[in-house]
């Protein structure tokens, strides 16, 4: 691989058609054909909020990788970061499975269409599929772990204090986050409210519990006790 509230309120904002920098805060962005096509695809379908968020996920993930001395393929990390939330939006979201799997399948199909080897496709799939699953990605390949690292820094603030002020300022200047906390929660809600069962056992149940009236969490103990087994 090369080294080179509502959906409208959640995704509206400044235009995303400006030229995309090849380096931000000292972090290089891949400039391969696959990376360029990834950028255009996500910019076209995801909306301004998720586009900027996904770019920050790559930049923060790559920064964490360099900080930790990890060897990773920037192009694979870029595709994983950029596709990681596509399962929240049309035409990629479904109602039958977790949004992480929708995004992972979309990225896998995209990469297979570009002739990317199966092992590399699998790394990207795993990075997206596991990005809301705490701890497990950090025991896997860097391309998997660093998608989660980027997401956790941008959404949860994990590692915020370790990020140099100048890097943070450069990334946010290139990919701003106005009213981000409210808007990303709205995007999560819009993307999963029609498939509440898919939040069983994962962090997105917290989103629906807060923002969707009448939502009831699945209970692991109830599932065990109510199974068809006599004992």
N, C-alpha and C positions, 0 to 999 in steps of 0.2 A: 504494500500500500504506500501511497505517496506521503511524504512528510510535509510536501509542499503545503348578586342581585340578578343580571340577565346576561346572555351571551353578548349582546350589543354593548352593554356597559362594561363588560369584562374585557372586550377586545378592541374597543374604539380608542382612538388617540392619534398621535402624530404619525405621519407617513413613514413607511418602512422601505421606501424606494430609493433612499439615498445610497451612494456607493458604500460598500462594506470595507472597512479598513483591513489590511493584511496583518497588522500588528497593533495590539492595544495593551498599554501598560507593560510593554516588554514581552508580552505573550504573543507568539506567532499563531496566526490562523492558517490552516491548510489552504492551499490555492489550487489544488488539483481539480480536474473536471468533476469528479464525484462530489467534492466539497462545494464547488460552485453550484452544481445542480441541486444539492441538498439545500443550500442557502435560498435559492430561488423558489424551490418547492415549499419550504416552510414559510417563507415570507408571503407567498401567494395564498396559502390555505389557513395558516394558523392565526393570523391577525397580529396586530402590533404588540399586544401584551405578551403573548406566548413566544413570538419571535425574539423579542429582546430578552425575555427570561431565558430562553434556550441558548441564546448566544452567551449570556452571562454564565450559564451552567458550564458550557465548554471552557470559557476563559478561567473561571474559578477552579474547575476540575483540572485543567492543564497546569494552572499555577500550583495547586496542591500536589500534583504529580512531580513537578520540578522540585518543590520544597522537600518532598519525601524521597527524592532520588530515584523515582520509579522510571523504568524504561517502558514507554507506551507508544502506540501508533497514533499520532495526532489525527489522522483521517478517520480512523475507526471511532476514536473518542468523539470527534466532531459529529459524525453521523448519529451516534448514540445520544449525544446531548441535544441535537437539533430535533430528532424524532421523538424524544422521550415523552412529550405531552400530546403528540398528534392524536392519540386515542381519545382525547377529549373533544375533538372537533370533527365535523363532516369534511370529507367523505370517509373518514377512517373509523369513526366511533361506531360501536355496535351496542346492543342492549343485552347480550347474552354472556359477556365475559368482562373481566377487569380491563379498565382502560389501558393499563400498562401492557397487557397482551396485545391489544389493538395496535398500539404504537410499535411494539416489538415486531409484530407480523408485517406492518407496513415497511419498516426499515429493512427487514429481511428480504422482502420482495423487491424493494428498490435495489439493494446490493446484489441480489442474484441477477437482476436484470442488467447489471453492469459487469457480470462475470467475476464477481468477487468470490474467492475460495470459501468453501463451506465452514471451515474453522473460524475464519474471520467474521463471517456472517453470524455465527453462533455467539461470538463475543459481544457483538452489538446487540443481538437479541437478548442476551442475559443481562447486559447493562441496563437496558430499558425495562425489561420485565421485573427486575429486582430493585428498581430505584426507590421504591417506597417501603422496602423491607429492611429494617435496621440491622446493622452489624454484618449480616451474611455477605454482602458484596465485598466487604473489606478482606475477606479470606479468599477472594477470587482474583482473576487476572486484573492488571491495572486498568485496562479499558473498561472493565465492569465496575471496579471500585470507584473510579474517578467520576463516572456519571453520578453516582450517589454522593460523592464528596461535593461536586458542584451544586447539586440540588440542595443538599443540606446547608451549604453556605448561603445560597441565594434565598431559600425559602425559610429556613429555620435559624439562620445566623450562626450555625455551628462552624467554628473556625474564624469568625468575624474578627476577633481580636488579634489573630495571627496575620491577617492580611494587611500589608503595608498601606498606609494612607494614600500614597501616590498611585498605587495599583488600583485600589478601590475607586479612587476619584476618576482615573482614566477609564475604567470599565463602565462606571455609571454614566460618565459623560457621553460615551459612545452608545451605550444601551441603557437609557434612563428608566427609572422605576417609579413614576408618579403614582401615588395612592396604591402602591403595589400590594400591600397586605390585603386590603379589602378586595381589590380586583382579582387577585389570584384565587382567593377563596370563592369568589363568585364564579370564576371559570371552573374551578373544581366542582362546585355545586351543579352548574349547568351541565357539565360533562358526565356526571354520574347519577344524577337524581332519577333518571329513568331506568337504572339498573341497581337498585339499592342492595339486592342480594349479593352483588359482587364485592361489597365492602366488608363482608363477614371476615373477621379476624385481621383486618388491616386498618391503617391509620385514617383512611378516607371515611370510615364510619363516624369519626369525630365531626367531619364536615357536615354530613347529612343530619347528625343529631343536633347540630347547632342551627342549621339553616333550612331544614325541610320539616315543616310541622307534621306530626304524626309518625315520623320515622321511628321504627323500633329496631334496635340492634339485635342481630343474631347472637345467641348465647351458646357458647361451646358446651357448657355443662348440660343445658337443655337438649342439645343435639345428641349427646352421649346417652343421657337418661331416656330420651324418647326414641332411640333407635329400635329396630325390629328385633334385636337380640333380647332373649328373655333375661339374661344376666350378663 
